[in-house]
């Protein structure tokens, strides 16, 4: 069996916001909010901009080498870390929090997209090297988002009372989920291999960020993917001037709010800044910092500093300051020689708020590339689609739309009263002209008669369709099964399903197949059918 790819514009899926579809179409309303187009020329321009703003490569490489001592480093990764010492090496970056067991399928998709783009740029620009980097958002404290996965329609939740940054949490309690996964997946061809790997990386690690680091390395190390955990004192120290500016001058808030004001004329805002865009991160605490009068307090705690105290804390312990979503991208691009960032729809939307912030701190703004999206229809669903009489892209329409069209197409009865309603509409328009010529005030009376006459016809049309639908119940069930399977919880498959059932069934070939069909700069939704 082979995967057959087909592509369609993101806008035709019905699952992406107006700001994203406009961005992909290079709408004039968005051009002020990004620096480079998504193209080879845009990537080259980003390289030239980055050359004028070097990063501290020595510290970056030292931190990476330190972090990679915890795994058996693959040769492609080792070579890429060494390349980062050179001024002609740049990074293509994606970022995500350490969701347990990777969370959802798009975790895998964005990584493979990053790898594929870095390889393409390396081939197209032989004078430069491009390294794919996974930037781990290990400081995120949203356990409700990161501490669960779906297996089919069942949500498995990590039962833990730990608090603070999820990356720093101990993996205690994941044994229960692993036992559940083992019972379901170990019967599949590669299930035992997968469970063994998961037990090794999670139960053998001191915390979630280390487990995630090891899992990503096991899955993608052979492709040269470099994983960076930014929760490190040496990296945070590079941001001390920015963090101090945020604490005392609220510069980021002012700049981003100005951009939001311009964006919100046409679009819904994705992320709003606070006056201070930093959390205080220590032990099991990650709470936002607020200024109250002359004091800086850590929300929901008894920790507080005066001005001199928080300056001293920042200088002595920069690792205790954690950027929120407004400063996270700036941190990322300040420590990495990045030229492209690959993110989802929500990420891309909030990055469009940040160009002014980057310009203020003289950090080059990367090419913003919407991550690849896939719909995977294996042989079972490919046959279901065919047997239901559907075309491939029909599956993106709602179940109601598909059933209605099916009934209208295949029913032998007249179900549409479109012509009759149109004839009635024309009759009352003529009647309104006749009545209006006698007395203009009679127009409203005719309109009321029209509404009273045509509304029952519209209701009758709905009843005809509903009655005929009953004859197509088997086909309705087919369509429901297709939509429920390919769009779990009425959402995109990649936003709910996890990679594990696919890997347990197909092993590393699943990763290889997604890599093979990953696009780079083409910006199309990818549908893979198995034939």
FIBALUM-946267 format. One record per residue (C-alpha): residue number from 1; residue in one letter; x, y, z. Coordinates in nm, 3 decimals, padded with zeros to 5 digits. Each point is the difference from the previous one (the first is absolute). Last residue first. Layout:
<atoms>
   seq   type      east     north        up
   NUM      A         X         Y         Z
...
</atoms>
This chain:
<atoms>
   seq   type      east     north        up
   531      X   -00.423    00.278   -00.218
   530      X    00.037    00.205    00.315
   529      X   -00.125    00.356   -00.019
   528      X    00.211    00.293    00.114
   527      X   -00.154    00.347    00.010
   526      X    00.243    00.290    00.028
   525      X   -00.111    00.359    00.062
   524      X    00.208    00.233   -00.217
   523      X    00.264    00.259    00.089
   522      X    00.264   -00.081   -00.267
   521      X    00.300    00.108    00.206
   520      X    00.114   -00.339    00.133
   519      X   -00.240   -00.287   -00.065
   518      X   -00.004   -00.325    00.196
   517      X   -00.081   -00.309   -00.209
   516      X    00.329   -00.181    00.059
   515      X    00.016    00.107    00.366
   514      X   -00.350   -00.135    00.062
   513      X    00.104   -00.330   -00.159
   512      X    00.325   -00.020    00.196
   511      X   -00.172    00.062    00.333
   510      X   -00.257   -00.272   -00.076
   509      X    00.278   -00.225   -00.126
   508      X    00.150    00.026    00.348
   507      X   -00.256   -00.251    00.125
   506      X   -00.313   -00.070   -00.202
   505      X   -00.274   -00.116    00.239
   504      X    00.149    00.117    00.328
   503      X    00.113    00.320   -00.172
   502      X   -00.350    00.082   -00.122
   501      X   -00.156   -00.085    00.336
   500      X    00.266    00.216    00.172
   499      X   -00.021    00.318   -00.209
   498      X   -00.285    00.149    00.202
   497      X   -00.341    00.111   -00.127
   496      X   -00.167    00.328    00.096
   495      X    00.145    00.300   -00.188
   494      X    00.139   -00.207   -00.288
   493      X   -00.343   -00.149   -00.077
   492      X   -00.148    00.346   -00.055
   491      X   -00.299    00.056    00.222
   490      X   -00.355   -00.132    00.013
   489      X    00.085   -00.195    00.318
   488      X    00.209   -00.222   -00.226
   487      X    00.010    00.117   -00.364
   486      X    00.114   -00.302   -00.201
   485      X   -00.185   -00.262    00.202
   484      X   -00.311    00.200    00.087
   483      X   -00.029    00.133   -00.358
   482      X    00.033   -00.342   -00.157
   481      X   -00.235   -00.169    00.247
   480      X   -00.260    00.275   -00.042
   479      X    00.016   -00.034   -00.379
   478      X   -00.057   -00.373    00.019
   477      X   -00.282    00.041    00.253
   476      X   -00.168    00.246   -00.235
   475      X    00.035   -00.251   -00.281
   474      X   -00.180   -00.259    00.208
   473      X   -00.266    00.255    00.096
   472      X   -00.080    00.093   -00.358
   471      X   -00.377   -00.060   -00.002
   470      X   -00.037    00.216    00.312
   469      X    00.169    00.282   -00.190
   468      X   -00.305    00.020   -00.228
   467      X   -00.219    00.117    00.288
   466      X    00.255    00.261    00.107
   465      X    00.035    00.132   -00.354
   464      X   -00.375    00.031   -00.045
   463      X   -00.033    00.162    00.343
   462      X    00.264    00.261   -00.087
   461      X   -00.176    00.079   -00.327
   460      X   -00.331    00.032    00.186
   459      X    00.155    00.256    00.237
   458      X    00.111    00.209   -00.298
   457      X   -00.347   -00.027   -00.152
   456      X   -00.158    00.099    00.332
   455      X    00.222    00.312    00.004
   454      X   -00.102    00.102   -00.349
   453      X   -00.363    00.093    00.060
   452      X    00.025    00.186    00.333
   451      X    00.314    00.178   -00.114
   450      X   -00.166    00.111   -00.324
   449      X   -00.316    00.112    00.180
   448      X    00.211    00.211    00.236
   447      X    00.185    00.153   -00.293
   446      X   -00.337    00.076   -00.165
   445      X   -00.112    00.191    00.312
   444      X    00.330    00.192    00.009
   443      X   -00.053    00.110   -00.360
   442      X   -00.356    00.120    00.071
   441      X    00.136    00.334    00.127
   440      X    00.092    00.099   -00.354
   439      X   -00.373    00.006   -00.101
   438      X   -00.122   -00.081   -00.352
   437      X    00.341   -00.029   -00.165
   436      X    00.129   -00.180    00.307
   435      X   -00.265   -00.269   -00.038
   434      X    00.103   -00.078   -00.357
   433      X    00.374    00.010    00.082
   432      X   -00.053   -00.218    00.309
   431      X   -00.198   -00.253   -00.208
   430      X    00.290   -00.026   -00.243
   429      X    00.241   -00.071    00.288
   428      X   -00.255   -00.241    00.146
   427      X   -00.010   -00.209   -00.317
   426      X    00.381    00.004   -00.036
   425      X    00.040   -00.144    00.351
   424      X   -00.259   -00.268   -00.076
   423      X    00.191   -00.103   -00.311
   422      X    00.328   -00.011    00.200
   421      X   -00.165   -00.215    00.268
   420      X   -00.130   -00.238   -00.267
   419      X    00.339   -00.013   -00.170
   418      X    00.189   -00.074    00.323
   417      X   -00.252   -00.255    00.122
   416      X    00.271   -00.265    00.023
   415      X   -00.085   -00.354    00.097
   414      X   -00.136   -00.138   -00.325
   413      X    00.008   -00.376    00.042
   412      X    00.241   -00.246   -00.156
   411      X    00.253    00.065    00.278
   410      X    00.366   -00.043   -00.088
   409      X    00.127    00.355   -00.031
   408      X   -00.233    00.169    00.248
   407      X    00.060   -00.272    00.256
   406      X    00.376    00.008   -00.043
   405      X    00.010    00.379    00.015
   404      X   -00.197    00.004    00.324
   403      X    00.218   -00.273    00.151
   402      X    00.324    00.178   -00.089
   401      X   -00.116    00.338    00.128
   400      X   -00.123   -00.152    00.326
   399      X    00.327   -00.186    00.055
   398      X    00.195    00.320   -00.044
   397      X    00.237    00.044   -00.293
   396      X    00.367   -00.094    00.032
   395      X   -00.081   -00.357   -00.108
   394      X   -00.099    00.124   -00.346
   393      X    00.371    00.043   -00.076
   392      X    00.033   -00.366   -00.098
   391      X   -00.313   -00.030   -00.213
   390      X   -00.289   -00.181    00.159
   389      X   -00.210   -00.293   -00.126
   388      X   -00.021   -00.155    00.345
   387      X    00.192   -00.303   -00.125
   386      X    00.291    00.221   -00.109
   385      X    00.026    00.179    00.333
   384      X   -00.027   -00.329    00.189
   383      X    00.273   -00.153   -00.218
   382      X    00.241    00.285    00.078
   381      X   -00.105   -00.029    00.364
   380      X    00.110   -00.362    00.031
   379      X    00.311    00.053   -00.214
   378      X    00.128    00.279    00.225
   377      X   -00.127    00.356   -00.021
   376      X    00.260    00.229    00.156
   375      X   -00.085    00.371    00.001
   374      X    00.314    00.206    00.020
   373      X    00.095    00.355    00.098
   372      X    00.342    00.147   -00.063
   371      X    00.113    00.286    00.219
   370      X   -00.073    00.357   -00.105
   369      X    00.335    00.161   -00.079
   368      X    00.091    00.336    00.152
   367      X    00.330    00.119   -00.148
   366      X    00.203    00.125    00.293
   365      X    00.006    00.351    00.156
   364      X    00.357    00.111    00.063
   363      X    00.066    00.119    00.358
   362      X    00.070    00.373    00.029
   361      X   -00.178    00.035    00.336
   360      X   -00.250    00.251   -00.141
   359      X   -00.033   -00.191   -00.329
   358      X   -00.089   -00.321    00.182
   357      X   -00.275    00.176    00.197
   356      X   -00.135    00.163   -00.315
   355      X   -00.024   -00.341   -00.173
   354      X   -00.181   -00.160    00.293
   353      X   -00.373    00.002   -00.076
   352      X    00.043   -00.218   -00.310
   351      X    00.160   -00.254    00.234
   350      X   -00.343   -00.030    00.166
   349      X   -00.167   -00.118   -00.320
   348      X    00.283   -00.236   -00.096
   347      X   -00.024   -00.171    00.337
   346      X   -00.377   -00.042   -00.024
   345      X    00.020   -00.142   -00.351
   344      X    00.285   -00.236    00.078
   343      X    00.368    00.084   -00.001
   342      X    00.315   -00.026   -00.207
   341      X    00.252    00.276    00.063
   340      X    00.259    00.095   -00.259
   339      X    00.334    00.186    00.007
   338      X    00.123   -00.089    00.348
   337      X    00.349    00.052    00.136
   336      X   -00.122   -00.122    00.342
   335      X    00.035    00.177    00.337
   334      X   -00.181    00.324   -00.087
   333      X   -00.247   -00.171   -00.234
   332      X   -00.136   -00.219    00.279
   331      X   -00.009    00.278    00.259
   330      X   -00.191    00.224   -00.243
   329      X   -00.242   -00.283   -00.065
   328      X   -00.063   -00.048    00.372
   327      X   -00.050    00.370    00.075
   326      X   -00.371    00.031   -00.083
   325      X   -00.083   -00.364    00.084
   324      X    00.128    00.036    00.356
   323      X    00.365    00.027    00.094
   322      X    00.140   -00.187    00.302
   321      X    00.217    00.164    00.264
   320      X    00.158   -00.230    00.257
   319      X    00.279   -00.098   -00.241
   318      X    00.128    00.357    00.026
   317      X    00.116   -00.075    00.355
   316      X    00.274    00.240    00.113
   315      X   -00.072    00.288   -00.237
   314      X   -00.378   -00.040    00.006
   313      X   -00.007   -00.042    00.378
   312      X    00.213    00.313    00.044
   311      X   -00.233    00.202   -00.220
   310      X   -00.296   -00.147    00.191
   309      X    00.151    00.107    00.331
   308      X    00.094    00.350   -00.109
   307      X   -00.354    00.071   -00.116
   306      X   -00.166   -00.150    00.308
   305      X   -00.081   -00.367   -00.007
   304      X   -00.294   -00.223    00.088
   303      X   -00.065   -00.370    00.054
   302      X   -00.310   -00.079    00.211
   301      X   -00.164   -00.190   -00.284
   300      X   -00.309    00.023   -00.219
   299      X    00.164    00.248   -00.241
   298      X    00.370    00.068    00.051
   297      X    00.029    00.358    00.122
   296      X    00.216    00.287   -00.118
   295      X   -00.018    00.296    00.236
   294      X    00.007    00.375   -00.055
   293      X   -00.373    00.025   -00.065
   292      X   -00.120   -00.347   -00.090
   291      X    00.203   -00.148   -00.281
   290      X   -00.102   -00.347   -00.111
   289      X    00.200   -00.316   -00.066
   288      X   -00.185   -00.302   -00.132
   287      X    00.018   -00.336    00.172
   286      X    00.216   -00.302   -00.076
   285      X    00.056   -00.183    00.329
   284      X    00.099   -00.363    00.049
   283      X    00.370    00.081    00.063
   282      X    00.048    00.358   -00.119
   281      X   -00.133    00.184   -00.303
   280      X   -00.126    00.357    00.033
   279      X   -00.201    00.079   -00.310
   278      X    00.070    00.282   -00.242
   277      X   -00.205    00.214   -00.236
   276      X   -00.039    00.304    00.224
   275      X   -00.268    00.250   -00.108
   274      X   -00.181   -00.296   -00.147
   273      X   -00.008   -00.076   -00.368
   272      X   -00.303   -00.124   -00.194
   271      X    00.009   -00.306   -00.224
   270      X   -00.203   -00.101   -00.309
   269      X   -00.175    00.324   -00.099
   268      X   -00.300   -00.039   -00.229
   267      X    00.065    00.160   -00.335
   266      X   -00.064    00.305   -00.222
   265      X    00.035    00.311    00.219
   264      X    00.144   -00.231    00.264
   263      X    00.334   -00.007   -00.178
   262      X    00.072    00.373    00.046
   261      X   -00.094    00.006    00.368
   260      X    00.186   -00.325    00.049
   259      X    00.315    00.164   -00.134
   258      X   -00.026    00.282    00.254
   257      X   -00.076   -00.250    00.275
   256      X    00.315   -00.189   -00.098
   255      X    00.223    00.304    00.039
   254      X   -00.148    00.122    00.328
   253      X   -00.002   -00.342    00.163
   252      X    00.354   -00.077   -00.112
   251      X    00.133    00.322    00.152
   250      X   -00.145   -00.053    00.347
   249      X    00.266    00.236    00.136
   248      X    00.113   -00.159    00.327
   247      X   -00.067   -00.369   -00.035
   246      X    00.008   -00.015   -00.379
   245      X    00.324    00.192   -00.022
   244      X    00.152   -00.232    00.260
   243      X   -00.111   -00.303   -00.203
   242      X    00.149    00.148   -00.317
   241      X    00.333    00.082    00.167
   240      X    00.011   -00.346    00.168
   239      X   -00.071   -00.191   -00.320
   238      X    00.348   -00.141   -00.060
   237      X   -00.001   -00.122    00.360
   236      X   -00.299   -00.221   -00.081
   235      X    00.217   -00.206   -00.233
   234      X    00.274   -00.057    00.256
   233      X   -00.252   -00.069    00.279
   232      X   -00.181   -00.277   -00.195
   231      X   -00.372   -00.056   -00.066
   230      X    00.055    00.035   -00.376
   229      X   -00.015   -00.377   -00.059
   228      X    00.135   -00.037   -00.353
   227      X   -00.055   -00.306   -00.220
   226      X    00.213   -00.038   -00.312
   225      X   -00.153   -00.200   -00.287
   224      X    00.271   -00.175   -00.201
   223      X   -00.238   -00.234   -00.183
   222      X    00.134   -00.300    00.196
   221      X   -00.095    00.181    00.319
   220      X   -00.369    00.005   -00.093
   219      X   -00.179   -00.273    00.196
   218      X    00.256   -00.081    00.268
   217      X    00.098    00.367    00.036
   216      X   -00.363    00.102    00.036
   215      X   -00.049   -00.263    00.272
   214      X    00.317    00.101    00.184
   213      X   -00.091    00.370    00.009
   212      X   -00.356   -00.083    00.102
   211      X    00.129   -00.212    00.290
   210      X    00.244    00.275    00.101
   209      X   -00.277    00.261   -00.010
   208      X   -00.232   -00.228    00.196
   207      X    00.234   -00.052    00.294
   206      X    00.256   -00.237    00.154
   205      X   -00.006   -00.240   -00.295
   204      X   -00.005   -00.381    00.001
   203      X   -00.378   -00.032    00.034
   202      X   -00.055    00.230   -00.295
   201      X    00.276   -00.090   -00.248
   200      X    00.022   -00.371    00.076
   199      X   -00.371   -00.060    00.042
   198      X   -00.073    00.179   -00.326
   197      X    00.264   -00.197   -00.190
   196      X   -00.126   -00.334    00.132
   195      X   -00.357    00.100   -00.085
   194      X    00.102    00.083   -00.357
   193      X    00.192   -00.326   -00.056
   192      X   -00.289   -00.202    00.144
   191      X   -00.246    00.181   -00.229
   190      X    00.195   -00.049   -00.322
   189      X   -00.218   -00.271   -00.154
   188      X   -00.313    00.078    00.209
   187      X   -00.092   -00.210    00.306
   186      X    00.206    00.229    00.224
   185      X   -00.222    00.296   -00.081
   184      X   -00.314   -00.044    00.211
   183      X    00.127   -00.164    00.318
   182      X    00.326    00.192   -00.017
   181      X   -00.182    00.330   -00.027
   180      X   -00.198   -00.066    00.320
   179      X    00.316   -00.103    00.183
   178      X    00.175    00.311   -00.130
   177      X   -00.289    00.216    00.124
   176      X    00.030   -00.145    00.351
   175      X    00.380    00.026   -00.003
   174      X   -00.035    00.373   -00.075
   173      X   -00.054    00.065    00.370
   172      X    00.354    00.113    00.075
   171      X    00.151    00.173   -00.302
   170      X    00.156    00.271    00.220
   169      X   -00.098    00.355   -00.092
   168      X    00.264    00.243   -00.124
   167      X   -00.132    00.009   -00.356
   166      X   -00.352    00.063    00.130
   165      X    00.109    00.327    00.160
   164      X   -00.184    00.051    00.327
   163      X   -00.222   -00.244    00.185
   162      X   -00.005   -00.370    00.080
   161      X   -00.331   -00.155    00.106
   160      X    00.018   -00.277   -00.257
   159      X   -00.255   -00.210   -00.186
   158      X    00.112    00.001   -00.361
   157      X   -00.320   -00.007   -00.203
   156      X   -00.090   -00.252   -00.270
   155      X   -00.279    00.129   -00.224
   154      X   -00.198   -00.271   -00.174
   153      X   -00.140    00.065   -00.350
   152      X    00.284   -00.185   -00.171
   151      X    00.294    00.019    00.234
   150      X    00.009    00.365    00.098
   149      X    00.280    00.158    00.201
   148      X    00.026    00.192    00.326
   147      X    00.240    00.202    00.214
   146      X    00.096    00.278   -00.240
   145      X   -00.320    00.202   -00.024
   144      X   -00.129   -00.034    00.356
   143      X    00.362    00.009    00.119
   142      X    00.039    00.359   -00.122
   141      X    00.326    00.092    00.177
   140      X    00.216    00.071   -00.306
   139      X    00.368    00.008    00.096
   138      X    00.089   -00.290   -00.229
   137      X   -00.070    00.193   -00.317
   136      X    00.247   -00.216   -00.188
   135      X    00.171    00.155   -00.302
   134      X    00.030   -00.271   -00.265
   133      X    00.279    00.098   -00.235
   132      X    00.067   -00.087   -00.365
   131      X    00.351    00.113   -00.105
   130      X    00.064    00.196   -00.319
   129      X    00.349    00.023   -00.149
   128      X    00.104    00.274   -00.240
   127      X    00.210    00.032   -00.316
   126      X   -00.200   -00.276   -00.167
   125      X   -00.323    00.205    00.014
   124      X   -00.258   -00.215   -00.180
   123      X    00.111   -00.331    00.152
   122      X    00.028    00.139    00.353
   121      X   -00.337    00.173   -00.050
   120      X   -00.165   -00.329   -00.093
   119      X    00.151   -00.185    00.295
   118      X   -00.112    00.266    00.246
   117      X   -00.349   -00.011   -00.153
   116      X   -00.027   -00.379    00.037
   115      X    00.118    00.001    00.362
   114      X   -00.240    00.278    00.099
   113      X   -00.292   -00.173   -00.175
   112      X    00.090   -00.321    00.180
   111      X   -00.017    00.179    00.335
   110      X   -00.328    00.175   -00.083
   109      X   -00.163   -00.329   -00.102
   108      X    00.107   -00.194    00.309
   107      X   -00.155    00.248    00.245
   106      X   -00.289    00.023   -00.249
   105      X   -00.101   -00.353    00.100
   104      X   -00.107    00.094    00.351
   103      X    00.145   -00.011    00.353
   102      X    00.366   -00.094   -00.045
   101      X   -00.017   -00.293    00.253
   100      X   -00.063    00.264    00.268
    99      X    00.002    00.352   -00.138
    98      X    00.346    00.155    00.033
    97      X   -00.093    00.342   -00.143
    96      X    00.063    00.075   -00.363
    95      X    00.238    00.189   -00.225
    94      X    00.117   -00.013   -00.359
    93      X    00.323    00.146   -00.125
    92      X    00.201    00.021   -00.320
    91      X    00.348    00.094    00.113
    90      X    00.300    00.166   -00.162
    89      X    00.358   -00.103   -00.074
    88      X    00.240    00.232   -00.188
    87      X    00.144    00.150    00.319
    86      X    00.130   -00.336    00.115
    85      X   -00.047   -00.134    00.352
    84      X   -00.342   -00.134   -00.101
    83      X    00.177   -00.248   -00.226
    82      X    00.123   -00.189    00.307
    81      X   -00.358   -00.044    00.118
    80      X   -00.095   -00.125   -00.346
    79      X    00.280   -00.257   -00.005
    78      X   -00.097   -00.135    00.342
    77      X   -00.364   -00.024   -00.112
    76      X    00.088   -00.188   -00.320
    75      X    00.234   -00.234    00.197
    74      X   -00.264   -00.094    00.255
    73      X    00.062    00.091    00.364
    72      X   -00.058   -00.274    00.252
    71      X   -00.204    00.204    00.242
    70      X    00.052    00.195    00.324
    69      X    00.321    00.163   -00.125
    68      X   -00.216    00.176   -00.257
    67      X   -00.096    00.276    00.243
    66      X    00.361    00.098    00.066
    65      X    00.085    00.002   -00.371
    64      X   -00.304    00.216   -00.066
    63      X    00.095    00.246    00.275
    62      X    00.358    00.025   -00.127
    61      X   -00.121    00.048   -00.358
    60      X   -00.229    00.287    00.098
    59      X    00.264    00.163    00.219
    58      X    00.254    00.000   -00.284
    57      X   -00.257    00.108   -00.257
    56      X   -00.076    00.327    00.173
    55      X   -00.232    00.141   -00.264
    54      X    00.078    00.205   -00.310
    53      X   -00.217    00.288   -00.124
    52      X    00.120    00.112   -00.344
    51      X    00.023   -00.358   -00.126
    50      X   -00.363   -00.047    00.106
    49      X   -00.121    00.258   -00.251
    48      X    00.187   -00.173   -00.283
    47      X   -00.144   -00.337    00.102
    46      X   -00.353    00.145    00.015
    45      X    00.042    00.134   -00.355
    44      X    00.100   -00.349   -00.114
    43      X   -00.307   -00.150    00.167
    42      X   -00.227    00.257   -00.167
    41      X    00.154   -00.076   -00.339
    40      X   -00.057   -00.373    00.053
    39      X   -00.364    00.085    00.080
    38      X   -00.227    00.072    00.296
    37      X    00.016    00.378   -00.025
    36      X    00.227    00.197    00.235
    35      X   -00.046    00.258    00.276
    34      X   -00.347   -00.046    00.139
    33      X   -00.264    00.237    00.140
    32      X   -00.007    00.277   -00.262
    31      X   -00.104   -00.255   -00.268
    30      X   -00.315   -00.102    00.188
    29      X   -00.267    00.225   -00.153
    28      X    00.158   -00.047   -00.344
    27      X   -00.103   -00.365    00.000
    26      X    00.290   -00.239   -00.060
    25      X   -00.238   -00.288   -00.086
    24      X    00.144   -00.211    00.280
    23      X   -00.035    00.293    00.237
    22      X   -00.363    00.049   -00.103
    21      X   -00.075   -00.366    00.071
    20      X    00.172    00.034    00.337
    19      X   -00.173    00.323    00.105
    18      X   -00.336   -00.137   -00.113
    17      X    00.030   -00.302    00.227
    16      X    00.059   -00.357   -00.108
    15      X   -00.226   -00.306    00.024
    14      X   -00.231    00.044   -00.300
    13      X    00.217   -00.230   -00.214
    12      X   -00.024    00.221   -00.309
    11      X    00.204    00.278    00.158
    10      X    00.297   -00.229    00.045
     9      X    00.028   -00.045   -00.375
     8      X   -00.009   -00.363   -00.116
     7      X    00.260   -00.269   -00.050
     6      X   -00.014   -00.369   -00.091
     5      X    00.251   -00.266    00.097
     4      X   -00.026   -00.375   -00.066
     3      X    00.134   -00.209    00.288
     2      X    00.112   -00.345   -00.106
     1      X   -00.117   -00.349    00.086
</atoms>
